[in-house]
Amino acid sequence: MKKLALILGLSLSIVSCSTSKVVKDEVTTPVVSESSKIINQTIAKKSKFKDLTIQAKVTADLEGLAGDVKATIFVNNGSKIWVNATKFGFTGARALITPNGFTAYEKLGGTYYEGDFSLANKLLKVDFIDYQKLQNLMLGKIFVDFNTNDYTANFVNNQYIITYNKNSAIQAQPKAGEYIQTYVFDQNFRLAEAHLKDPKRTMEVTINYANWTKVGEEEFPKNVKIIIKDKKTRQVDLEYNSFTYQETNTPFSIPSGYTKKEIK
């Protein structure tokens, strides 16, 4: 369970980089005149709950960590994400994420981590992660700043495909901090896939959202899969087993004697 809190907290945000998707020889219906409407429909899918508690299973295949754990994830909308990870019924790691940054500790090694989102971006080799984007990523909401001037929507095989207008230019002349972006939504404007690719560093991330379920007036994906490809291929699977709109007790303090770990 070493580095588990970091995986649950920050590696969830790995999702925030995605890859370029190529659609094969399918009949595409341009809806340029409808692009603004479609994009605005996706933006409108915002979380309106106050408190949300999720019982989850997290499976990771990352360097230094493999296996699965159970986790309780509490989200106070726009303010706090608290994660408590357990194995065999015992707390092994805990994380607290707020708009100011994150703090996490793991019991096995007696270590803790803390930093702001500039540190998280450095760890993830991106430059756009903040609290709200991380929360959105976890819950299947759009985690980039969409605007109707920079993106174009098309309707392809009963899905909405939204692409970044600069994709071809970035592929032709890669620049640091610029990403090829493609997003796929179903007919109900629920995010199905996010692809982001950095050709400058030959790094890409794919995020898949599946098995959407309605909880009250809002919908959430029950499965989130994050695949990161650079020199190696790594993966994180989140299986959300239950959602309840209730507040959860979220104790958090770094135990005495724990050693701070630096993120390089």
N, C-alpha and C positions, 0 to 999 in steps of 0.2 A: 504493500500500500504506500510505498515511498513516493513522494511527490504527488500523491493522489489529489490533495486539495488544489494544487496548481492545475492538474488535469481537469478537474471538475469546474474550477473557476475560469482559468485563462484558456485552456485548450478548447473549451466550449467556444471561445471567441475565435479560435483558429478558423472556425466556420466563416468568419468574415472576409476571407479572401476567396474567390471562386474561379472556375476555369471557363474557357471559351467552348461553347457547344456548337457543333456543326450539324445542321439538319440535312439529311440525305434526300436528294431528288424527290422531295415531297411537294405537293402542290401548295403553294403559299398564297394566301389572299392578303394583299397589302391593305392596311387600314390606316394609312397615314392620316387621313382626315379624322380618324377616331383615336389616334394615338394619345392625345391629351386626355380624352375621356377614360381610356383604358388605364393609363398610368395613374390618373387620379383615383380610380377605383381601387387600385392596389395600395395606394398611399392611405386610403380611407380605412384600411384594415388595421386599426390601432387598438391596443389593449385599453380597456376601460375599467377593468376590475380594480379593486383596492388591494386586496390580499389574496394570494394564491399559494396553496400548498400542494406539492407534487411528490408522490412516492415513485421512485424511479430505480432502474437498474442501469448501471454504467459499465460498459465493456470497452476496454482500451487495448490497443495493440500499438504501443508507442515505445520508443527507446527508453529502457529502464523501467518500464511498467507494462505488465500484461496480465489479463485476467478480468474479473468483474467484481463489483461491489454493489450493495444496496445504498441508496441515498435518499434523504429527505431534502427537498429543495423548497425554500420559502421565498416568495417574491412579493415585496411591498412595492407596488407599481411605481416605477420612476425613482425609487429611493434606495432599495436594498435587495440584494440577493444573498441568502444564507444557505450554505450547503453543509449537511452533516452526513458523512460517509461511514458506513459500518460494514464489518465483515464478521461473520459468526456471532452477530448480536452485539459487538463491541465497537464503539466509536474509534475509528482509525485516523480520521482526518476531518478538518472543519475549515470552512472558508467564509469570509465576509467580504462582499463587494458593494461599494457605494459609489456615487458620482465622484468622490475624491480619490478612489483607488481601491486596492484590495489588500487583505491580510489573510494568510492561511497558515495552518500548522498541521504537521503529521506526527503522530505519537510514536511510531516505530523508531524513527531516527531522532526524535526529540528536537526537531528543527521547525523553523517558521520562516515565512516569506512575507514581505510587504513592499508596496510601491504604488506609484500612481500609474495612470494609463500610458504615460510615455514609456515606462518600463515594460508594460504589457505589449505595447506596439513593438518595442525593440526585441522582445522575446519572440514575438510572432512574425517579425520581419514585415510588418505592415505599418501604415501611418494614419489609420482612420478609426481605430477602436476607441470608443468611450463607453460610459455606462449604458446609455440607452441603446446603442447599437448592439452591445452584448446581450442585453435583455431581449431585444427583438430577435436576435439570432437564435437564442434558446427556444423562443416560443413561436417561431415560424413567421415572424413579421419582417417586413423589408428592413434591412440593416445598412442601407446606403442612402445617400441624399438624392432621391429621384427628383428630376425636374423635367418638364415636357420639352425643353429645348435641347437637352443632351441625350435623350433616349428615344427610340422608335419602337412601336408595338406592331406586331403582326399576329394574325390568327392562323395557326398551323395545326391541323389534325385535332381540332377541338381543344387546343391549348393556346394560351396567350404567351407569345415569346417577346420579351422586352430586351433589346440590345443597346449597348452603348454606341453612340454615333461615331466615336473615335476608334473603334475596334480595329479597323483596317489600317489606320495610320499608326497605331501603337504596334501592330504586328510588323509593319514595314520598318518602323524606326522605334524600337523599344527604348523607353526612358525610365529611369529610376522613379518609383512611386506611381507609375501609371499601369492600370490593369485592364485587360480585356475582360468585359463583363457580359454575361448572358443570364437572364432569369426566366424561369418557366412557371406559369401559373395555370391552375385548372380553370374550368368554366365558372367556378364560384369565386375566382380571384384569390384562391389560396395558393401560397407558395409551394411549389413541388420540387423545384431544383434551383440551385444557385451555383454559378460557375464563375470563377475569377482566376485569371492567369497573368502572371508577371513574366513576359518573355525575356526581360532583361536578366533575370536571375533563374530562368527556367524553373519556376515554382508555380504550382497551381493547387487550388483547393476546390473540391466539389462537395456540396451539401445537399442531401436529399431529405425531404419531409414526406411522411406517408401516414396513412391511417388516421386521417383527421376525425376528431370527435367533437360534438357540440356539448358544451358545459354551460348551462344557462343560456345567456345571449351571445356567448363567444365560442369560437372554435380553436382547438389546439391540435397539433400533430402528436400522435402517440409514439412515433418513431422518428428520430433524427440521426442521420448518418453523416459523419464528417470524414472525408478522405483528403489527406494532404500528400502531395507528391513534390519532392525536390530530388535530393540524392537518394532518398529512400521513400517508400510508401508507408504512411502511417494512417491509423484509423481510430475513430472514437464512435461508439454506438450508444445512443441514449434511448432507453425504452421507458416511456412515461406510463406507469400503470394506473394511476388515479390522480384526479384533479379535484380539489375542493376549495371553495371560496371562503377560507377561514384563516385567521391569524394563528401562527405557530410560535411557541416560545423559542427564542433564538439566542441563547446564551453564547457569548464569545469573549474569550480573553486568552492571551498567550500564557500557557503554564510557566510557572517559575522555573528557571534553569534551562529553558530551551535556547538553542543556538540559532542565530539568524543566518539564513543562507542567502548568498548573493546570486542574482540571476545574470548570467554572462551572455 
